[in-house]
């Protein structure tokens, strides 16, 4: 199956100046206003709402994930859950071969999780977005051979 598609309209221009325009932005963001009033908050408080490409992006478990756009808050929550999963016994107990091949192979894995692709496109996502889908412990060496071992991030 093919990789899911991403919507470019959800992305913030990476050259955008990412600074809050109000002193109360951080408090408002912590109070959940980025979710409750996204149009206003994303315009006035892009930094506190984590819309900046420099924030909440990670390569800790694979390809750099873009956590930007209207869903930035929800995407950042998925990244936090992914970090917790990566540190869990289910992942730490994997064989070295499986552990080294458990990584997000596409920059939109986190966005696809939010869109429900871990269920809709299960076989492809289980291997290609394993940390984001929390499926590292479900991967087999046979599945990895199908996508090619040369994709191992440490080779």
Chimera marker file (.cmm) of the C-alpha trace (Angstrom):
<marker_set name="trace">
<marker id="1" x="0.000" y="0.000" z="0.000" r="1" g="1" b="0" radius="0.5"/>
<marker id="2" x="1.179" y="3.558" z="-0.633" r="1" g="1" b="0" radius="0.5"/>
<marker id="3" x="2.083" y="6.190" z="1.888" r="1" g="1" b="0" radius="0.5"/>
<marker id="4" x="-0.818" y="8.365" z="3.048" r="1" g="1" b="0" radius="0.5"/>
<marker id="5" x="-0.968" y="11.868" z="1.651" r="1" g="1" b="0" radius="0.5"/>
<marker id="6" x="-0.532" y="15.139" z="3.552" r="1" g="1" b="0" radius="0.5"/>
<marker id="7" x="-2.308" y="18.400" z="3.120" r="1" g="1" b="0" radius="0.5"/>
<marker id="8" x="-0.004" y="21.316" z="2.456" r="1" g="1" b="0" radius="0.5"/>
<marker id="9" x="-2.710" y="23.728" z="3.584" r="1" g="1" b="0" radius="0.5"/>
<marker id="10" x="-2.152" y="22.586" z="7.184" r="1" g="1" b="0" radius="0.5"/>
<marker id="11" x="1.444" y="23.768" z="7.163" r="1" g="1" b="0" radius="0.5"/>
<marker id="12" x="2.687" y="27.123" z="8.348" r="1" g="1" b="0" radius="0.5"/>
<marker id="13" x="5.237" y="28.854" z="6.119" r="1" g="1" b="0" radius="0.5"/>
<marker id="14" x="8.621" y="27.833" z="7.504" r="1" g="1" b="0" radius="0.5"/>
<marker id="15" x="9.948" y="31.360" z="6.938" r="1" g="1" b="0" radius="0.5"/>
<marker id="16" x="7.191" y="32.840" z="9.085" r="1" g="1" b="0" radius="0.5"/>
<marker id="17" x="8.306" y="34.970" z="12.003" r="1" g="1" b="0" radius="0.5"/>
<marker id="18" x="7.334" y="32.915" z="14.960" r="1" g="1" b="0" radius="0.5"/>
<marker id="19" x="6.903" y="35.198" z="17.918" r="1" g="1" b="0" radius="0.5"/>
<marker id="20" x="3.975" y="35.716" z="20.234" r="1" g="1" b="0" radius="0.5"/>
<marker id="21" x="2.308" y="39.083" z="19.821" r="1" g="1" b="0" radius="0.5"/>
<marker id="22" x="0.772" y="39.211" z="23.330" r="1" g="1" b="0" radius="0.5"/>
<marker id="23" x="2.267" y="38.801" z="26.798" r="1" g="1" b="0" radius="0.5"/>
<marker id="24" x="-0.565" y="36.508" z="27.882" r="1" g="1" b="0" radius="0.5"/>
<marker id="25" x="0.065" y="33.930" z="25.131" r="1" g="1" b="0" radius="0.5"/>
<marker id="26" x="1.859" y="31.342" z="27.229" r="1" g="1" b="0" radius="0.5"/>
<marker id="27" x="-0.827" y="31.360" z="29.925" r="1" g="1" b="0" radius="0.5"/>
<marker id="28" x="-3.599" y="31.252" z="27.304" r="1" g="1" b="0" radius="0.5"/>
<marker id="29" x="-1.933" y="28.319" z="25.543" r="1" g="1" b="0" radius="0.5"/>
<marker id="30" x="-1.586" y="26.439" z="28.846" r="1" g="1" b="0" radius="0.5"/>
<marker id="31" x="-5.290" y="27.102" z="29.469" r="1" g="1" b="0" radius="0.5"/>
<marker id="32" x="-6.153" y="25.302" z="26.213" r="1" g="1" b="0" radius="0.5"/>
<marker id="33" x="-6.982" y="28.339" z="24.112" r="1" g="1" b="0" radius="0.5"/>
<marker id="34" x="-4.938" y="27.056" z="21.133" r="1" g="1" b="0" radius="0.5"/>
<marker id="35" x="-7.588" y="24.374" z="20.777" r="1" g="1" b="0" radius="0.5"/>
<marker id="36" x="-10.612" y="26.436" z="21.778" r="1" g="1" b="0" radius="0.5"/>
<marker id="37" x="-9.890" y="29.487" z="19.608" r="1" g="1" b="0" radius="0.5"/>
<marker id="38" x="-7.313" y="28.374" z="17.034" r="1" g="1" b="0" radius="0.5"/>
<marker id="39" x="-7.924" y="31.150" z="14.488" r="1" g="1" b="0" radius="0.5"/>
<marker id="40" x="-7.197" y="33.886" z="17.019" r="1" g="1" b="0" radius="0.5"/>
<marker id="41" x="-4.479" y="32.077" z="18.953" r="1" g="1" b="0" radius="0.5"/>
<marker id="42" x="-2.537" y="30.882" z="15.910" r="1" g="1" b="0" radius="0.5"/>
<marker id="43" x="-2.425" y="34.441" z="14.619" r="1" g="1" b="0" radius="0.5"/>
<marker id="44" x="-1.487" y="36.077" z="17.943" r="1" g="1" b="0" radius="0.5"/>
<marker id="45" x="0.442" y="33.325" z="19.711" r="1" g="1" b="0" radius="0.5"/>
<marker id="46" x="2.181" y="31.047" z="17.184" r="1" g="1" b="0" radius="0.5"/>
<marker id="47" x="5.163" y="30.375" z="19.458" r="1" g="1" b="0" radius="0.5"/>
<marker id="48" x="3.087" y="29.389" z="22.512" r="1" g="1" b="0" radius="0.5"/>
<marker id="49" x="0.773" y="27.258" z="20.352" r="1" g="1" b="0" radius="0.5"/>
<marker id="50" x="3.859" y="25.419" z="19.025" r="1" g="1" b="0" radius="0.5"/>
<marker id="51" x="3.351" y="26.338" z="15.392" r="1" g="1" b="0" radius="0.5"/>
<marker id="52" x="7.002" y="27.120" z="14.787" r="1" g="1" b="0" radius="0.5"/>
<marker id="53" x="8.904" y="24.555" z="12.771" r="1" g="1" b="0" radius="0.5"/>
<marker id="54" x="11.743" y="24.822" z="15.253" r="1" g="1" b="0" radius="0.5"/>
<marker id="55" x="9.545" y="23.602" z="18.112" r="1" g="1" b="0" radius="0.5"/>
<marker id="56" x="8.257" y="20.131" z="18.943" r="1" g="1" b="0" radius="0.5"/>
<marker id="57" x="10.048" y="18.480" z="16.016" r="1" g="1" b="0" radius="0.5"/>
<marker id="58" x="12.036" y="15.401" z="16.645" r="1" g="1" b="0" radius="0.5"/>
<marker id="59" x="14.502" y="13.001" z="15.129" r="1" g="1" b="0" radius="0.5"/>
<marker id="60" x="14.724" y="10.928" z="18.301" r="1" g="1" b="0" radius="0.5"/>
<marker id="61" x="12.871" y="8.064" z="16.650" r="1" g="1" b="0" radius="0.5"/>
<marker id="62" x="13.399" y="8.502" z="12.945" r="1" g="1" b="0" radius="0.5"/>
<marker id="63" x="12.852" y="11.101" z="10.292" r="1" g="1" b="0" radius="0.5"/>
<marker id="64" x="12.241" y="14.633" z="11.495" r="1" g="1" b="0" radius="0.5"/>
<marker id="65" x="8.512" y="15.047" z="12.230" r="1" g="1" b="0" radius="0.5"/>
<marker id="66" x="6.777" y="18.281" z="11.259" r="1" g="1" b="0" radius="0.5"/>
<marker id="67" x="4.584" y="19.415" z="14.114" r="1" g="1" b="0" radius="0.5"/>
<marker id="68" x="3.052" y="22.539" z="12.620" r="1" g="1" b="0" radius="0.5"/>
<marker id="69" x="-0.248" y="23.896" z="11.393" r="1" g="1" b="0" radius="0.5"/>
<marker id="70" x="-3.741" y="23.930" z="12.806" r="1" g="1" b="0" radius="0.5"/>
<marker id="71" x="-3.244" y="20.538" z="14.479" r="1" g="1" b="0" radius="0.5"/>
<marker id="72" x="0.098" y="21.405" z="16.109" r="1" g="1" b="0" radius="0.5"/>
<marker id="73" x="-1.189" y="20.932" z="19.648" r="1" g="1" b="0" radius="0.5"/>
<marker id="74" x="-2.663" y="17.491" z="18.953" r="1" g="1" b="0" radius="0.5"/>
<marker id="75" x="0.463" y="16.492" z="17.011" r="1" g="1" b="0" radius="0.5"/>
<marker id="76" x="2.688" y="17.519" z="19.921" r="1" g="1" b="0" radius="0.5"/>
<marker id="77" x="0.623" y="15.266" z="22.210" r="1" g="1" b="0" radius="0.5"/>
<marker id="78" x="1.250" y="12.342" z="19.839" r="1" g="1" b="0" radius="0.5"/>
<marker id="79" x="4.995" y="13.081" z="19.941" r="1" g="1" b="0" radius="0.5"/>
<marker id="80" x="4.889" y="12.993" z="23.744" r="1" g="1" b="0" radius="0.5"/>
<marker id="81" x="3.056" y="9.648" z="23.682" r="1" g="1" b="0" radius="0.5"/>
<marker id="82" x="5.596" y="8.347" z="21.167" r="1" g="1" b="0" radius="0.5"/>
<marker id="83" x="8.487" y="9.344" z="23.437" r="1" g="1" b="0" radius="0.5"/>
<marker id="84" x="6.834" y="7.514" z="26.330" r="1" g="1" b="0" radius="0.5"/>
<marker id="85" x="6.270" y="4.443" z="24.159" r="1" g="1" b="0" radius="0.5"/>
<marker id="86" x="9.903" y="4.406" z="22.950" r="1" g="1" b="0" radius="0.5"/>
<marker id="87" x="11.014" y="4.310" z="26.595" r="1" g="1" b="0" radius="0.5"/>
<marker id="88" x="8.597" y="1.496" z="27.484" r="1" g="1" b="0" radius="0.5"/>
<marker id="89" x="9.574" y="-2.103" z="28.221" r="1" g="1" b="0" radius="0.5"/>
<marker id="90" x="7.782" y="-3.211" z="25.031" r="1" g="1" b="0" radius="0.5"/>
<marker id="91" x="10.400" y="-1.365" z="22.960" r="1" g="1" b="0" radius="0.5"/>
<marker id="92" x="13.409" y="-1.683" z="25.240" r="1" g="1" b="0" radius="0.5"/>
<marker id="93" x="13.009" y="-5.476" z="25.252" r="1" g="1" b="0" radius="0.5"/>
<marker id="94" x="13.160" y="-5.757" z="21.435" r="1" g="1" b="0" radius="0.5"/>
<marker id="95" x="16.025" y="-7.579" z="19.773" r="1" g="1" b="0" radius="0.5"/>
<marker id="96" x="18.791" y="-5.206" z="18.611" r="1" g="1" b="0" radius="0.5"/>
<marker id="97" x="17.838" y="-5.761" z="14.934" r="1" g="1" b="0" radius="0.5"/>
<marker id="98" x="14.211" y="-4.838" z="15.529" r="1" g="1" b="0" radius="0.5"/>
<marker id="99" x="15.047" y="-1.958" z="17.856" r="1" g="1" b="0" radius="0.5"/>
<marker id="100" x="17.442" y="-0.394" z="15.345" r="1" g="1" b="0" radius="0.5"/>
<marker id="101" x="14.811" y="-0.648" z="12.614" r="1" g="1" b="0" radius="0.5"/>
<marker id="102" x="11.953" y="0.772" z="14.633" r="1" g="1" b="0" radius="0.5"/>
<marker id="103" x="11.735" y="4.342" z="13.424" r="1" g="1" b="0" radius="0.5"/>
<marker id="104" x="9.502" y="6.774" z="11.567" r="1" g="1" b="0" radius="0.5"/>
<marker id="105" x="10.494" y="6.634" z="7.912" r="1" g="1" b="0" radius="0.5"/>
<marker id="106" x="8.417" y="9.614" z="6.795" r="1" g="1" b="0" radius="0.5"/>
<marker id="107" x="8.143" y="13.180" z="8.060" r="1" g="1" b="0" radius="0.5"/>
<marker id="108" x="4.355" y="12.991" z="8.281" r="1" g="1" b="0" radius="0.5"/>
<marker id="109" x="4.042" y="9.854" z="10.416" r="1" g="1" b="0" radius="0.5"/>
<marker id="110" x="2.747" y="11.853" z="13.378" r="1" g="1" b="0" radius="0.5"/>
<marker id="111" x="0.194" y="13.683" z="11.224" r="1" g="1" b="0" radius="0.5"/>
<marker id="112" x="-0.996" y="10.373" z="9.767" r="1" g="1" b="0" radius="0.5"/>
<marker id="113" x="-1.501" y="8.974" z="13.268" r="1" g="1" b="0" radius="0.5"/>
<marker id="114" x="-3.796" y="11.912" z="13.977" r="1" g="1" b="0" radius="0.5"/>
<marker id="115" x="-5.702" y="11.135" z="10.764" r="1" g="1" b="0" radius="0.5"/>
<marker id="116" x="-6.264" y="7.520" z="11.826" r="1" g="1" b="0" radius="0.5"/>
<marker id="117" x="-3.892" y="5.935" z="9.312" r="1" g="1" b="0" radius="0.5"/>
<marker id="118" x="-2.494" y="3.441" z="11.871" r="1" g="1" b="0" radius="0.5"/>
<marker id="119" x="-5.831" y="1.668" z="11.624" r="1" g="1" b="0" radius="0.5"/>
<marker id="120" x="-6.798" y="2.497" z="8.035" r="1" g="1" b="0" radius="0.5"/>
<marker id="121" x="-3.428" y="1.670" z="6.479" r="1" g="1" b="0" radius="0.5"/>
<marker id="122" x="-2.246" y="-0.752" z="9.174" r="1" g="1" b="0" radius="0.5"/>
<marker id="123" x="0.335" y="-2.885" z="7.336" r="1" g="1" b="0" radius="0.5"/>
<marker id="124" x="2.231" y="0.033" z="5.793" r="1" g="1" b="0" radius="0.5"/>
<marker id="125" x="2.055" y="2.248" z="8.881" r="1" g="1" b="0" radius="0.5"/>
<marker id="126" x="3.034" y="-0.550" z="11.294" r="1" g="1" b="0" radius="0.5"/>
<marker id="127" x="6.476" y="-0.751" z="9.677" r="1" g="1" b="0" radius="0.5"/>
<marker id="128" x="7.049" y="2.716" z="8.202" r="1" g="1" b="0" radius="0.5"/>
<marker id="129" x="5.710" y="4.744" z="11.134" r="1" g="1" b="0" radius="0.5"/>
<marker id="130" x="6.214" y="2.224" z="13.931" r="1" g="1" b="0" radius="0.5"/>
<marker id="131" x="7.111" y="4.600" z="16.785" r="1" g="1" b="0" radius="0.5"/>
<marker id="132" x="4.262" y="6.982" z="15.985" r="1" g="1" b="0" radius="0.5"/>
<marker id="133" x="1.792" y="4.068" z="15.693" r="1" g="1" b="0" radius="0.5"/>
<marker id="134" x="3.309" y="2.428" z="18.774" r="1" g="1" b="0" radius="0.5"/>
<marker id="135" x="3.823" y="-0.776" z="16.816" r="1" g="1" b="0" radius="0.5"/>
<marker id="136" x="7.573" y="-1.394" z="17.181" r="1" g="1" b="0" radius="0.5"/>
<marker id="137" x="6.888" y="-4.517" z="19.233" r="1" g="1" b="0" radius="0.5"/>
<marker id="138" x="4.652" y="-5.855" z="16.438" r="1" g="1" b="0" radius="0.5"/>
<marker id="139" x="7.224" y="-5.625" z="13.627" r="1" g="1" b="0" radius="0.5"/>
<marker id="140" x="8.798" y="-8.807" z="12.303" r="1" g="1" b="0" radius="0.5"/>
<marker id="141" x="12.102" y="-9.245" z="10.479" r="1" g="1" b="0" radius="0.5"/>
<marker id="142" x="10.115" y="-10.474" z="7.463" r="1" g="1" b="0" radius="0.5"/>
<marker id="143" x="8.281" y="-7.161" z="7.268" r="1" g="1" b="0" radius="0.5"/>
<marker id="144" x="11.575" y="-5.286" z="7.461" r="1" g="1" b="0" radius="0.5"/>
<marker id="145" x="13.032" y="-7.393" z="4.654" r="1" g="1" b="0" radius="0.5"/>
<marker id="146" x="10.082" y="-6.412" z="2.451" r="1" g="1" b="0" radius="0.5"/>
<marker id="147" x="10.977" y="-2.721" z="2.757" r="1" g="1" b="0" radius="0.5"/>
<marker id="148" x="14.717" y="-3.370" z="2.581" r="1" g="1" b="0" radius="0.5"/>
<marker id="149" x="17.176" y="-3.517" z="5.435" r="1" g="1" b="0" radius="0.5"/>
<marker id="150" x="19.203" y="-0.740" z="3.770" r="1" g="1" b="0" radius="0.5"/>
<marker id="151" x="16.659" y="1.668" z="5.222" r="1" g="1" b="0" radius="0.5"/>
<marker id="152" x="18.086" y="1.051" z="8.694" r="1" g="1" b="0" radius="0.5"/>
<marker id="153" x="18.887" y="4.498" z="10.063" r="1" g="1" b="0" radius="0.5"/>
<marker id="154" x="22.213" y="3.372" z="11.510" r="1" g="1" b="0" radius="0.5"/>
<marker id="155" x="23.732" y="1.949" z="8.317" r="1" g="1" b="0" radius="0.5"/>
<link id1="1" id2="2" r="1" g="1" b="0" radius="0.2"/>
<link id1="2" id2="3" r="1" g="1" b="0" radius="0.2"/>
<link id1="3" id2="4" r="1" g="1" b="0" radius="0.2"/>
<link id1="4" id2="5" r="1" g="1" b="0" radius="0.2"/>
<link id1="5" id2="6" r="1" g="1" b="0" radius="0.2"/>
<link id1="6" id2="7" r="1" g="1" b="0" radius="0.2"/>
<link id1="7" id2="8" r="1" g="1" b="0" radius="0.2"/>
<link id1="8" id2="9" r="1" g="1" b="0" radius="0.2"/>
<link id1="9" id2="10" r="1" g="1" b="0" radius="0.2"/>
<link id1="10" id2="11" r="1" g="1" b="0" radius="0.2"/>
<link id1="11" id2="12" r="1" g="1" b="0" radius="0.2"/>
<link id1="12" id2="13" r="1" g="1" b="0" radius="0.2"/>
<link id1="13" id2="14" r="1" g="1" b="0" radius="0.2"/>
<link id1="14" id2="15" r="1" g="1" b="0" radius="0.2"/>
<link id1="15" id2="16" r="1" g="1" b="0" radius="0.2"/>
<link id1="16" id2="17" r="1" g="1" b="0" radius="0.2"/>
<link id1="17" id2="18" r="1" g="1" b="0" radius="0.2"/>
<link id1="18" id2="19" r="1" g="1" b="0" radius="0.2"/>
<link id1="19" id2="20" r="1" g="1" b="0" radius="0.2"/>
<link id1="20" id2="21" r="1" g="1" b="0" radius="0.2"/>
<link id1="21" id2="22" r="1" g="1" b="0" radius="0.2"/>
<link id1="22" id2="23" r="1" g="1" b="0" radius="0.2"/>
<link id1="23" id2="24" r="1" g="1" b="0" radius="0.2"/>
<link id1="24" id2="25" r="1" g="1" b="0" radius="0.2"/>
<link id1="25" id2="26" r="1" g="1" b="0" radius="0.2"/>
<link id1="26" id2="27" r="1" g="1" b="0" radius="0.2"/>
<link id1="27" id2="28" r="1" g="1" b="0" radius="0.2"/>
<link id1="28" id2="29" r="1" g="1" b="0" radius="0.2"/>
<link id1="29" id2="30" r="1" g="1" b="0" radius="0.2"/>
<link id1="30" id2="31" r="1" g="1" b="0" radius="0.2"/>
<link id1="31" id2="32" r="1" g="1" b="0" radius="0.2"/>
<link id1="32" id2="33" r="1" g="1" b="0" radius="0.2"/>
<link id1="33" id2="34" r="1" g="1" b="0" radius="0.2"/>
<link id1="34" id2="35" r="1" g="1" b="0" radius="0.2"/>
<link id1="35" id2="36" r="1" g="1" b="0" radius="0.2"/>
<link id1="36" id2="37" r="1" g="1" b="0" radius="0.2"/>
<link id1="37" id2="38" r="1" g="1" b="0" radius="0.2"/>
<link id1="38" id2="39" r="1" g="1" b="0" radius="0.2"/>
<link id1="39" id2="40" r="1" g="1" b="0" radius="0.2"/>
<link id1="40" id2="41" r="1" g="1" b="0" radius="0.2"/>
<link id1="41" id2="42" r="1" g="1" b="0" radius="0.2"/>
<link id1="42" id2="43" r="1" g="1" b="0" radius="0.2"/>
<link id1="43" id2="44" r="1" g="1" b="0" radius="0.2"/>
<link id1="44" id2="45" r="1" g="1" b="0" radius="0.2"/>
<link id1="45" id2="46" r="1" g="1" b="0" radius="0.2"/>
<link id1="46" id2="47" r="1" g="1" b="0" radius="0.2"/>
<link id1="47" id2="48" r="1" g="1" b="0" radius="0.2"/>
<link id1="48" id2="49" r="1" g="1" b="0" radius="0.2"/>
<link id1="49" id2="50" r="1" g="1" b="0" radius="0.2"/>
<link id1="50" id2="51" r="1" g="1" b="0" radius="0.2"/>
<link id1="51" id2="52" r="1" g="1" b="0" radius="0.2"/>
<link id1="52" id2="53" r="1" g="1" b="0" radius="0.2"/>
<link id1="53" id2="54" r="1" g="1" b="0" radius="0.2"/>
<link id1="54" id2="55" r="1" g="1" b="0" radius="0.2"/>
<link id1="55" id2="56" r="1" g="1" b="0" radius="0.2"/>
<link id1="56" id2="57" r="1" g="1" b="0" radius="0.2"/>
<link id1="57" id2="58" r="1" g="1" b="0" radius="0.2"/>
<link id1="58" id2="59" r="1" g="1" b="0" radius="0.2"/>
<link id1="59" id2="60" r="1" g="1" b="0" radius="0.2"/>
<link id1="60" id2="61" r="1" g="1" b="0" radius="0.2"/>
<link id1="61" id2="62" r="1" g="1" b="0" radius="0.2"/>
<link id1="62" id2="63" r="1" g="1" b="0" radius="0.2"/>
<link id1="63" id2="64" r="1" g="1" b="0" radius="0.2"/>
<link id1="64" id2="65" r="1" g="1" b="0" radius="0.2"/>
<link id1="65" id2="66" r="1" g="1" b="0" radius="0.2"/>
<link id1="66" id2="67" r="1" g="1" b="0" radius="0.2"/>
<link id1="67" id2="68" r="1" g="1" b="0" radius="0.2"/>
<link id1="68" id2="69" r="1" g="1" b="0" radius="0.2"/>
<link id1="69" id2="70" r="1" g="1" b="0" radius="0.2"/>
<link id1="70" id2="71" r="1" g="1" b="0" radius="0.2"/>
<link id1="71" id2="72" r="1" g="1" b="0" radius="0.2"/>
<link id1="72" id2="73" r="1" g="1" b="0" radius="0.2"/>
<link id1="73" id2="74" r="1" g="1" b="0" radius="0.2"/>
<link id1="74" id2="75" r="1" g="1" b="0" radius="0.2"/>
<link id1="75" id2="76" r="1" g="1" b="0" radius="0.2"/>
<link id1="76" id2="77" r="1" g="1" b="0" radius="0.2"/>
<link id1="77" id2="78" r="1" g="1" b="0" radius="0.2"/>
<link id1="78" id2="79" r="1" g="1" b="0" radius="0.2"/>
<link id1="79" id2="80" r="1" g="1" b="0" radius="0.2"/>
<link id1="80" id2="81" r="1" g="1" b="0" radius="0.2"/>
<link id1="81" id2="82" r="1" g="1" b="0" radius="0.2"/>
<link id1="82" id2="83" r="1" g="1" b="0" radius="0.2"/>
<link id1="83" id2="84" r="1" g="1" b="0" radius="0.2"/>
<link id1="84" id2="85" r="1" g="1" b="0" radius="0.2"/>
<link id1="85" id2="86" r="1" g="1" b="0" radius="0.2"/>
<link id1="86" id2="87" r="1" g="1" b="0" radius="0.2"/>
<link id1="87" id2="88" r="1" g="1" b="0" radius="0.2"/>
<link id1="88" id2="89" r="1" g="1" b="0" radius="0.2"/>
<link id1="89" id2="90" r="1" g="1" b="0" radius="0.2"/>
<link id1="90" id2="91" r="1" g="1" b="0" radius="0.2"/>
<link id1="91" id2="92" r="1" g="1" b="0" radius="0.2"/>
<link id1="92" id2="93" r="1" g="1" b="0" radius="0.2"/>
<link id1="93" id2="94" r="1" g="1" b="0" radius="0.2"/>
<link id1="94" id2="95" r="1" g="1" b="0" radius="0.2"/>
<link id1="95" id2="96" r="1" g="1" b="0" radius="0.2"/>
<link id1="96" id2="97" r="1" g="1" b="0" radius="0.2"/>
<link id1="97" id2="98" r="1" g="1" b="0" radius="0.2"/>
<link id1="98" id2="99" r="1" g="1" b="0" radius="0.2"/>
<link id1="99" id2="100" r="1" g="1" b="0" radius="0.2"/>
<link id1="100" id2="101" r="1" g="1" b="0" radius="0.2"/>
<link id1="101" id2="102" r="1" g="1" b="0" radius="0.2"/>
<link id1="102" id2="103" r="1" g="1" b="0" radius="0.2"/>
<link id1="103" id2="104" r="1" g="1" b="0" radius="0.2"/>
<link id1="104" id2="105" r="1" g="1" b="0" radius="0.2"/>
<link id1="105" id2="106" r="1" g="1" b="0" radius="0.2"/>
<link id1="106" id2="107" r="1" g="1" b="0" radius="0.2"/>
<link id1="107" id2="108" r="1" g="1" b="0" radius="0.2"/>
<link id1="108" id2="109" r="1" g="1" b="0" radius="0.2"/>
<link id1="109" id2="110" r="1" g="1" b="0" radius="0.2"/>
<link id1="110" id2="111" r="1" g="1" b="0" radius="0.2"/>
<link id1="111" id2="112" r="1" g="1" b="0" radius="0.2"/>
<link id1="112" id2="113" r="1" g="1" b="0" radius="0.2"/>
<link id1="113" id2="114" r="1" g="1" b="0" radius="0.2"/>
<link id1="114" id2="115" r="1" g="1" b="0" radius="0.2"/>
<link id1="115" id2="116" r="1" g="1" b="0" radius="0.2"/>
<link id1="116" id2="117" r="1" g="1" b="0" radius="0.2"/>
<link id1="117" id2="118" r="1" g="1" b="0" radius="0.2"/>
<link id1="118" id2="119" r="1" g="1" b="0" radius="0.2"/>
<link id1="119" id2="120" r="1" g="1" b="0" radius="0.2"/>
<link id1="120" id2="121" r="1" g="1" b="0" radius="0.2"/>
<link id1="121" id2="122" r="1" g="1" b="0" radius="0.2"/>
<link id1="122" id2="123" r="1" g="1" b="0" radius="0.2"/>
<link id1="123" id2="124" r="1" g="1" b="0" radius="0.2"/>
<link id1="124" id2="125" r="1" g="1" b="0" radius="0.2"/>
<link id1="125" id2="126" r="1" g="1" b="0" radius="0.2"/>
<link id1="126" id2="127" r="1" g="1" b="0" radius="0.2"/>
<link id1="127" id2="128" r="1" g="1" b="0" radius="0.2"/>
<link id1="128" id2="129" r="1" g="1" b="0" radius="0.2"/>
<link id1="129" id2="130" r="1" g="1" b="0" radius="0.2"/>
<link id1="130" id2="131" r="1" g="1" b="0" radius="0.2"/>
<link id1="131" id2="132" r="1" g="1" b="0" radius="0.2"/>
<link id1="132" id2="133" r="1" g="1" b="0" radius="0.2"/>
<link id1="133" id2="134" r="1" g="1" b="0" radius="0.2"/>
<link id1="134" id2="135" r="1" g="1" b="0" radius="0.2"/>
<link id1="135" id2="136" r="1" g="1" b="0" radius="0.2"/>
<link id1="136" id2="137" r="1" g="1" b="0" radius="0.2"/>
<link id1="137" id2="138" r="1" g="1" b="0" radius="0.2"/>
<link id1="138" id2="139" r="1" g="1" b="0" radius="0.2"/>
<link id1="139" id2="140" r="1" g="1" b="0" radius="0.2"/>
<link id1="140" id2="141" r="1" g="1" b="0" radius="0.2"/>
<link id1="141" id2="142" r="1" g="1" b="0" radius="0.2"/>
<link id1="142" id2="143" r="1" g="1" b="0" radius="0.2"/>
<link id1="143" id2="144" r="1" g="1" b="0" radius="0.2"/>
<link id1="144" id2="145" r="1" g="1" b="0" radius="0.2"/>
<link id1="145" id2="146" r="1" g="1" b="0" radius="0.2"/>
<link id1="146" id2="147" r="1" g="1" b="0" radius="0.2"/>
<link id1="147" id2="148" r="1" g="1" b="0" radius="0.2"/>
<link id1="148" id2="149" r="1" g="1" b="0" radius="0.2"/>
<link id1="149" id2="150" r="1" g="1" b="0" radius="0.2"/>
<link id1="150" id2="151" r="1" g="1" b="0" radius="0.2"/>
<link id1="151" id2="152" r="1" g="1" b="0" radius="0.2"/>
<link id1="152" id2="153" r="1" g="1" b="0" radius="0.2"/>
<link id1="153" id2="154" r="1" g="1" b="0" radius="0.2"/>
<link id1="154" id2="155" r="1" g="1" b="0" radius="0.2"/>
</marker_set>
